Amino acid sequence: MMRQEPVIAIKNLNHYYGKGTLKKQILFDINLEIYPGEIVIMTGPSGSGKTTLLSLIGGLRSVQEGSLKFLGVELYGASQNKLVQIRRNIGYIFQAHNLLGFLTATQNVQMAVELNENISQSEAISKSEAMLGAVGLQDRINYYPDNLSGGQKQRIAIARALVNSPPLVLADEPTAALDKQSGRDVVEIMQSLAKEQGTSILLVTHDNRILDIADRIVEMEDGLLARDSQSVVNSYDSGAKNNNS
């Protein structure tokens, strides 16, 4: 069987902040591939370059040096227009769920659906409601964010990120503001929806409680990819899983 093409293929990627004498290298020779349906967790201390790498993969910054391909399309040298097109194929989940407070749960998700001009409003609404059902919020579809818990808001953000079945979802500290149980629920929802849709997830986290959902864990240190390993839980020793709770 031929191995599928990677959703993300990064080769010799370098990134710098500042200019002239203030120029400082942030990412060093990054090589990384992420395959369809794979859940990759990226860990590492603050300032190690995780968010910078995530923003480059998400088309939120321009690639300066090296190669970064999304679904075979090279982002190095891509125009701003091209990056906007790329971003439409990626779901984003942030620590602060970035919901609009004056819109209901359904309307927040619907905004993402309506980026696709070929969808009627009624179709957008039913798609949004179905997705909120999939994240367990069927009885909260007309609630405003202020009347929902942190975990429920984050579920809306997940519904919004996944509603268009994007090939890739990028999540930056999605459980940081949540208690243990809500955080667990949120990542398990992401995991099951991603597996159903064949969506790849790249998740940046400091939360050791959720590492077991990963197919692979990559570790950033001082702008370098220090480690890229299969998740312990995917090896046959499921005993390891119970010792670190």
C-alpha contacts under 8 A as a table, 3 or more apart, distances in Angstrom:
res1	aa1	res2	aa2	distance
4	Q	35	Y	7.10
4	Q	36	P	7.40
5	E	35	Y	6.90
5	E	36	P	7.87
5	E	71	L	7.69
5	E	72	G	8.00
6	P	9	A	6.05
6	P	33	E	6.08
6	P	34	I	5.48
6	P	35	Y	4.35
6	P	36	P	6.48
6	P	71	L	6.84
6	P	72	G	7.90
7	V	33	E	7.54
7	V	34	I	5.77
7	V	35	Y	5.37
7	V	36	P	5.94
7	V	69	K	7.82
7	V	70	F	5.63
7	V	71	L	4.76
7	V	72	G	7.42
7	V	167	P	7.17
7	V	168	L	7.33
7	V	200	S	7.54
8	I	32	L	7.63
8	I	33	E	5.43
8	I	34	I	5.11
8	I	35	Y	7.03
8	I	57	I	7.71
8	I	68	L	7.19
8	I	69	K	5.65
8	I	70	F	4.84
8	I	71	L	6.38
8	I	72	G	7.82
9	A	31	N	7.72
9	A	32	L	6.04
9	A	33	E	4.55
9	A	34	I	6.73
9	A	67	S	7.85
9	A	68	L	5.82
9	A	69	K	5.08
9	A	70	F	6.74
9	A	72	G	7.82
10	I	13	L	6.56
10	I	30	I	6.81
10	I	31	N	5.06
10	I	32	L	5.03
10	I	33	E	6.19
10	I	66	G	7.82
10	I	67	S	5.66
10	I	68	L	4.46
10	I	69	K	6.34
11	K	29	D	7.39
11	K	30	I	6.30
11	K	31	N	4.64
11	K	32	L	6.90
11	K	66	G	5.98
11	K	67	S	5.06
11	K	68	L	6.48
12	N	28	F	7.68
12	N	29	D	4.23
12	N	30	I	5.17
12	N	31	N	5.67
12	N	65	E	7.68
12	N	66	G	4.96
12	N	67	S	6.57
13	L	27	L	7.12
13	L	28	F	6.65
13	L	29	D	4.88
13	L	30	I	4.81
13	L	31	N	6.83
13	L	63	V	7.99
13	L	65	E	5.68
13	L	66	G	4.26
13	L	67	S	6.04
13	L	68	L	7.26
14	N	25	Q	7.45
14	N	26	I	7.47
14	N	27	L	4.95
14	N	28	F	4.92
14	N	29	D	5.37
14	N	30	I	6.77
14	N	64	Q	6.95
14	N	65	E	5.24
14	N	66	G	6.29
15	H	25	Q	5.90
15	H	26	I	5.52
15	H	27	L	4.88
15	H	28	F	7.05
15	H	63	V	7.43
15	H	64	Q	6.05
15	H	65	E	6.60
16	Y	23	K	6.49
16	Y	24	K	5.41
16	Y	25	Q	4.24
16	Y	26	I	5.32
16	Y	27	L	7.02
16	Y	64	Q	7.79
17	Y	23	K	5.71
17	Y	24	K	5.37
17	Y	25	Q	6.45
17	Y	26	I	6.84
18	G	22	L	5.40
18	G	23	K	4.31
18	G	24	K	6.27
19	K	22	L	5.40
19	K	23	K	4.40
19	K	24	K	7.90
20	G	23	K	5.37
25	Q	28	F	7.19
26	I	48	S	7.86
26	I	49	G	6.16
26	I	222	D	7.63
26	I	223	G	5.39
27	L	30	I	6.89
27	L	49	G	6.27
27	L	53	L	7.63
27	L	222	D	7.84
27	L	223	G	4.27
27	L	224	L	6.30
28	F	223	G	5.57
28	F	224	L	5.44
29	D	66	G	7.97
29	D	224	L	7.12
30	I	224	L	6.51
30	I	225	L	6.29
31	N	225	L	7.74
34	I	38	E	6.69
34	I	40	V	7.48
34	I	200	S	7.30
35	Y	38	E	5.54
35	Y	200	S	6.73
36	P	167	P	7.17
36	P	198	G	6.03
36	P	199	T	6.14
36	P	200	S	5.24
37	G	194	A	6.41
37	G	195	K	5.83
37	G	197	Q	7.60
37	G	198	G	4.19
37	G	199	T	4.63
37	G	200	S	4.32
37	G	201	I	7.36
38	E	198	G	7.93
38	E	199	T	7.31
38	E	200	S	4.79
38	E	201	I	6.36
38	E	215	D	6.27
38	E	216	R	7.95
39	I	191	Q	7.54
39	I	200	S	5.76
39	I	201	I	4.71
39	I	202	L	6.14
39	I	203	L	7.64
39	I	213	I	7.46
39	I	214	A	5.14
39	I	215	D	5.29
39	I	216	R	6.70
40	V	200	S	7.90
40	V	201	I	6.09
40	V	202	L	4.90
40	V	203	L	6.26
40	V	214	A	5.49
40	V	215	D	5.99
40	V	216	R	4.92
40	V	217	I	5.70
40	V	218	V	7.14
41	I	202	L	5.83
41	I	203	L	4.74
41	I	204	V	5.83
41	I	205	T	7.07
41	I	211	L	7.02
41	I	214	A	5.85
41	I	216	R	6.42
41	I	217	I	4.83
41	I	218	V	6.20
42	M	50	K	7.18
42	M	202	L	7.12
42	M	203	L	5.97
42	M	204	V	4.70
42	M	205	T	6.45
42	M	217	I	5.89
42	M	218	V	4.83
42	M	219	E	5.63
42	M	220	M	7.06
43	T	50	K	7.60
43	T	204	V	6.02
43	T	205	T	5.66
43	T	206	H	6.14
43	T	217	I	7.35
43	T	218	V	6.38
43	T	219	E	4.88
43	T	220	M	6.19
44	G	48	S	6.30
44	G	50	K	7.38
44	G	206	H	7.25
44	G	219	E	5.42
44	G	220	M	4.86
44	G	221	E	5.91
45	P	48	S	5.69
45	P	206	H	7.85
45	P	220	M	7.55
45	P	221	E	6.91
46	S	49	G	7.74
47	G	50	K	7.50
47	G	222	D	7.26
48	S	220	M	5.85
48	S	221	E	5.03
48	S	222	D	4.51
48	S	223	G	5.11
48	S	224	L	7.70
49	G	52	T	5.23
49	G	53	L	6.16
49	G	220	M	6.95
49	G	221	E	7.65
49	G	222	D	6.91
49	G	223	G	5.04
49	G	224	L	7.97
50	K	53	L	5.24
50	K	54	L	6.18
50	K	204	V	6.94
50	K	220	M	6.58
50	K	223	G	7.88
51	T	54	L	4.92
51	T	55	S	6.08
51	T	172	D	7.39
51	T	204	V	7.68
52	T	55	S	5.17
52	T	56	L	6.32
53	L	56	L	5.16
53	L	57	I	6.24
54	L	57	I	5.17
54	L	58	G	6.09
54	L	170	L	7.12
54	L	172	D	7.98
55	S	58	G	4.98
55	S	59	G	6.28
55	S	60	L	5.00
55	S	61	R	5.88
56	L	59	G	5.24
56	L	60	L	5.86
56	L	61	R	5.03
56	L	62	S	6.43
56	L	63	V	6.38
57	I	60	L	7.62
57	I	68	L	7.29
57	I	70	F	7.73
58	G	61	R	7.74
58	G	86	I	7.85
58	G	87	R	6.35
58	G	90	I	6.97
58	G	170	L	7.22
59	G	62	S	6.72
59	G	75	L	7.58
59	G	83	L	5.36
59	G	84	V	7.48
59	G	86	I	6.67
59	G	87	R	6.07
60	L	83	L	7.56
60	L	87	R	7.81
62	S	75	L	7.55
62	S	76	Y	7.08
62	S	77	G	7.63
62	S	78	A	7.65
63	V	66	G	7.44
63	V	67	S	7.70
63	V	68	L	7.35
63	V	75	L	6.55
63	V	76	Y	4.99
63	V	77	G	7.06
64	Q	76	Y	6.85
65	E	76	Y	7.31
66	G	76	Y	7.16
67	S	74	E	6.81
67	S	75	L	7.21
67	S	76	Y	5.90
68	L	74	E	5.83
68	L	75	L	5.53
68	L	76	Y	6.31
69	K	72	G	5.24
69	K	73	V	5.03
69	K	74	E	4.38
69	K	75	L	5.79
70	F	73	V	5.17
70	F	74	E	6.64
70	F	75	L	7.19
70	F	86	I	7.85
74	E	77	G	7.74
74	E	78	A	7.12
75	L	78	A	4.98
75	L	83	L	7.47
78	A	81	N	7.98
78	A	82	K	5.87
78	A	83	L	6.55
79	S	82	K	5.09
79	S	83	L	6.37
80	Q	83	L	5.02
80	Q	84	V	6.28
81	N	84	V	5.16
81	N	85	Q	6.48
82	K	85	Q	5.12
82	K	86	I	6.31
83	L	86	I	4.94
83	L	87	R	6.14
84	V	87	R	5.11
84	V	88	R	6.54
85	Q	88	R	5.37
85	Q	89	N	7.21
86	I	89	N	5.50
86	I	90	I	7.04
87	R	90	I	5.23
87	R	91	G	7.90
88	R	91	G	7.77
88	R	115	L	7.49
89	N	166	P	5.30
89	N	167	P	6.71
89	N	168	L	7.20
90	I	161	A	7.66
90	I	166	P	5.49
90	I	167	P	6.70
90	I	168	L	5.13
90	I	169	V	5.56
90	I	170	L	7.28
91	G	160	R	7.58
91	G	161	A	4.09
91	G	162	L	6.15
91	G	166	P	6.23
91	G	168	L	6.33
91	G	169	V	4.38
91	G	170	L	6.19
92	Y	161	A	5.47
92	Y	169	V	5.71
92	Y	170	L	4.99
92	Y	171	A	5.87
93	I	97	H	6.66
93	I	157	A	6.09
93	I	158	I	6.44
93	I	161	A	6.44
93	I	169	V	7.49
93	I	170	L	6.24
93	I	171	A	4.50
93	I	172	D	6.33
93	I	174	P	6.40
94	F	97	H	5.39
94	F	98	N	7.18
94	F	171	A	5.77
94	F	172	D	4.93
94	F	173	E	6.45
94	F	174	P	5.61
95	Q	172	D	5.99
95	Q	173	E	5.07
95	Q	174	P	4.65
95	Q	175	T	6.76
95	Q	176	A	6.17
95	Q	177	A	6.81
96	A	174	P	7.91
96	A	177	A	7.84
97	H	153	K	6.61
97	H	154	Q	5.69
97	H	157	A	5.74
98	N	157	A	7.66
99	L	108	N	6.47
99	L	145	P	7.15
99	L	153	K	7.64
99	L	157	A	7.11
100	L	103	L	5.63
100	L	108	N	6.58
100	L	145	P	7.62
101	G	104	T	7.54
101	G	144	Y	6.37
101	G	145	P	5.58
101	G	146	D	6.71
102	F	144	Y	6.92
103	L	106	T	7.83
103	L	107	Q	5.51
103	L	108	N	5.91
103	L	144	Y	6.21
103	L	145	P	7.80
104	T	107	Q	5.11
104	T	108	N	6.17
104	T	141	I	6.96
104	T	142	N	5.27
104	T	143	Y	5.30
104	T	144	Y	4.46
104	T	145	P	6.86
105	A	108	N	5.25
105	A	109	V	6.55
105	A	132	L	7.99
105	A	140	R	7.20
105	A	141	I	5.19
105	A	142	N	5.91
105	A	143	Y	5.85
105	A	144	Y	6.07
105	A	145	P	6.82
105	A	156	I	6.38
106	T	109	V	5.33
106	T	110	Q	5.95
106	T	125	I	6.94
106	T	128	S	5.78
106	T	129	E	6.04
106	T	132	L	7.43
106	T	141	I	5.30
106	T	142	N	6.39
107	Q	110	Q	4.77
107	Q	111	M	6.25
107	Q	125	I	7.71
107	Q	128	S	7.88
108	N	111	M	5.62
108	N	112	A	7.51
108	N	156	I	7.65
108	N	160	R	7.08
109	V	112	A	5.65
109	V	113	V	6.88
109	V	128	S	5.61
109	V	156	I	6.97
109	V	157	A	7.61
109	V	159	A	6.47
109	V	160	R	4.39
109	V	163	V	7.35
110	Q	113	V	5.00
110	Q	114	E	6.16
110	Q	124	A	5.81
110	Q	125	I	6.09
110	Q	127	K	7.90
110	Q	128	S	5.51
110	Q	160	R	7.54
111	M	114	E	5.22
111	M	115	L	6.83
112	A	115	L	5.56
112	A	116	N	7.95
112	A	160	R	6.15
112	A	161	A	7.69
112	A	163	V	7.48
112	A	164	N	7.54
113	V	116	N	5.96
113	V	119	I	7.67
113	V	124	A	5.83
113	V	127	K	7.91
113	V	128	S	7.49
113	V	163	V	6.82
113	V	164	N	6.30
114	E	117	E	6.15
114	E	119	I	6.72
114	E	121	Q	7.67
114	E	124	A	6.59
116	N	119	I	6.16
117	E	120	S	7.97
119	I	123	E	6.27
119	I	124	A	6.31
120	S	123	E	5.19
120	S	124	A	6.16
121	Q	124	A	4.93
121	Q	125	I	6.19
122	S	125	I	5.13
122	S	126	S	6.28
123	E	126	S	5.23
123	E	127	K	6.01
124	A	127	K	5.16
124	A	128	S	6.07
125	I	128	S	5.09
125	I	129	E	6.15
126	S	129	E	5.08
126	S	130	A	6.07
127	K	130	A	5.16
127	K	131	M	6.23
127	K	163	V	7.35
128	S	131	M	5.13
128	S	132	L	6.23
128	S	159	A	7.68
128	S	160	R	7.88
128	S	163	V	6.80
129	E	132	L	5.08
129	E	133	G	6.17
129	E	138	Q	7.08
129	E	141	I	6.60
130	A	133	G	4.96
130	A	134	A	6.31
130	A	138	Q	7.82
131	M	134	A	4.90
131	M	135	V	6.55
131	M	159	A	5.59
131	M	163	V	6.10
132	L	135	V	5.20
132	L	136	G	6.38
132	L	137	L	5.17
132	L	138	Q	5.80
132	L	141	I	6.84
132	L	155	R	7.84
132	L	156	I	6.72
132	L	159	A	5.86
133	G	136	G	5.02
133	G	137	L	5.24
133	G	138	Q	4.27
134	A	137	L	7.47
134	A	138	Q	7.84
134	A	159	A	7.92
135	V	155	R	6.08
135	V	156	I	7.70
135	V	158	I	7.77
135	V	159	A	6.65
135	V	189	I	6.36
137	L	140	R	5.13
137	L	141	I	6.43
137	L	152	Q	7.48
137	L	155	R	7.83
138	Q	141	I	5.83
140	R	143	Y	5.29
143	Y	147	N	6.51
143	Y	148	L	7.32
144	Y	147	N	5.70
144	Y	148	L	7.10
145	P	148	L	5.28
145	P	153	K	6.27
146	D	149	S	7.97
148	L	152	Q	5.83
148	L	153	K	6.25
149	S	152	Q	5.15
149	S	153	K	6.24
150	G	153	K	5.15
150	G	154	Q	6.22
150	G	177	A	7.29
150	G	178	L	6.41
151	G	154	Q	5.10
151	G	155	R	6.27
151	G	178	L	6.29
151	G	182	S	5.28
151	G	183	G	7.13
151	G	186	V	7.04
152	Q	155	R	4.99
152	Q	156	I	6.45
153	K	156	I	5.11
153	K	157	A	6.41
154	Q	157	A	4.91
154	Q	158	I	6.26
154	Q	174	P	7.43
154	Q	186	V	7.16
155	R	158	I	4.92
155	R	159	A	6.15
155	R	186	V	6.39
156	I	159	A	4.97
156	I	160	R	6.11
157	A	160	R	5.03
157	A	161	A	6.13
158	I	161	A	5.00
158	I	162	L	6.08
158	I	190	M	6.93
159	A	162	L	5.27
159	A	163	V	5.59
160	R	163	V	5.41
161	A	164	N	7.41
161	A	166	P	7.85
161	A	169	V	6.81
162	L	165	S	5.20
162	L	166	P	6.34
162	L	169	V	7.43
162	L	193	L	7.83
163	V	166	P	7.80
165	S	197	Q	6.27
165	S	199	T	6.92
166	P	169	V	6.88
166	P	199	T	6.32
167	P	198	G	7.18
167	P	199	T	4.75
167	P	200	S	6.07
168	L	199	T	5.47
168	L	200	S	4.74
168	L	201	I	5.80
168	L	202	L	7.71
169	V	199	T	7.03
169	V	200	S	6.22
169	V	201	I	4.79
169	V	202	L	6.40
170	L	201	I	5.93
170	L	202	L	5.04
170	L	203	L	5.97
171	A	174	P	5.92
171	A	201	I	7.39
171	A	202	L	6.26
171	A	203	L	4.60
171	A	204	V	6.18
172	D	203	L	5.98
172	D	204	V	4.90
172	D	205	T	6.68
173	E	176	A	5.36
173	E	203	L	7.20
173	E	204	V	5.51
173	E	205	T	4.70
173	E	206	H	7.12
173	E	207	D	7.92
174	P	177	A	7.67
174	P	183	G	7.87
174	P	203	L	7.91
174	P	205	T	7.46
175	T	178	L	5.22
175	T	179	D	7.86
175	T	182	S	7.88
175	T	183	G	4.84
175	T	184	R	7.99
175	T	186	V	7.41
175	T	187	V	7.81
175	T	205	T	7.83
175	T	207	D	7.32
176	A	183	G	7.83
176	A	205	T	7.81
176	A	206	H	7.88
176	A	207	D	7.21
178	L	181	Q	7.95
178	L	182	S	5.81
178	L	183	G	5.33
179	D	182	S	5.53
179	D	183	G	5.93
180	K	183	G	5.22
180	K	184	R	6.14
180	K	209	R	7.82
181	Q	184	R	5.07
181	Q	185	D	6.16
182	S	185	D	5.04
182	S	186	V	6.06
183	G	186	V	5.16
183	G	187	V	6.39
183	G	210	I	7.98
184	R	187	V	5.45
184	R	188	E	6.17
184	R	209	R	7.74
184	R	210	I	6.64
185	D	188	E	5.21
185	D	189	I	6.17
186	V	189	I	5.26
186	V	190	M	6.36
187	V	190	M	4.91
187	V	191	Q	5.98
187	V	210	I	7.22
187	V	213	I	7.61
188	E	191	Q	4.90
188	E	192	S	6.16
188	E	213	I	7.44
189	I	192	S	5.36
189	I	193	L	6.10
190	M	193	L	5.37
190	M	194	A	5.90
191	Q	194	A	5.22
191	Q	195	K	6.21
191	Q	213	I	6.94
192	S	195	K	5.18
192	S	196	E	6.20
193	L	196	E	5.06
193	L	197	Q	6.11
194	A	197	Q	5.19
194	A	198	G	5.60
194	A	199	T	4.69
194	A	200	S	6.63
194	A	201	I	7.26
195	K	198	G	5.11
195	K	199	T	6.58
196	E	199	T	7.86
205	T	208	N	7.84
207	D	210	I	6.14
207	D	211	L	7.41
208	N	211	L	5.54
209	R	212	D	7.57
209	R	245	S	6.96
210	I	213	I	6.11
211	L	214	A	5.79
211	L	217	I	7.67
211	L	231	S	7.68
212	D	231	S	6.67
212	D	232	V	7.34
212	D	233	V	5.79
212	D	241	K	7.23
214	A	217	I	6.42
214	A	231	S	5.91
215	D	230	Q	6.00
215	D	231	S	5.41
215	D	234	N	6.75
216	R	228	D	7.00
216	R	229	S	5.53
216	R	230	Q	4.34
216	R	231	S	4.93
217	I	227	R	7.79
217	I	228	D	5.84
217	I	229	S	5.42
217	I	230	Q	6.27
217	I	231	S	6.00
218	V	225	L	6.94
218	V	226	A	7.50
218	V	227	R	5.44
218	V	228	D	4.29
218	V	229	S	6.36
219	E	225	L	5.81
219	E	226	A	5.42
219	E	227	R	5.00
219	E	228	D	6.47
220	M	223	G	6.31
220	M	224	L	5.56
220	M	225	L	4.65
220	M	226	A	5.49
220	M	227	R	7.28
221	E	224	L	5.27
221	E	225	L	6.39
221	E	226	A	5.85
225	L	228	D	7.35
230	Q	234	N	6.99
230	Q	235	S	7.79
231	S	234	N	5.45
231	S	235	S	7.11
232	V	235	S	5.39
232	V	237	D	7.49
232	V	238	S	7.95
232	V	240	A	7.22
232	V	241	K	7.64
233	V	236	Y	7.18
233	V	237	D	6.82
233	V	238	S	5.72
233	V	240	A	7.11
233	V	241	K	6.13
234	N	237	D	7.91
234	N	238	S	7.80
235	S	238	S	7.21
237	D	240	A	6.04
237	D	241	K	7.97
238	S	241	K	5.46
238	S	242	N	7.44
239	G	242	N	5.60
239	G	243	N	6.97
240	A	243	N	5.50
240	A	244	N	7.17
241	K	244	N	6.19
241	K	245	S	7.39
242	N	245	S	5.91
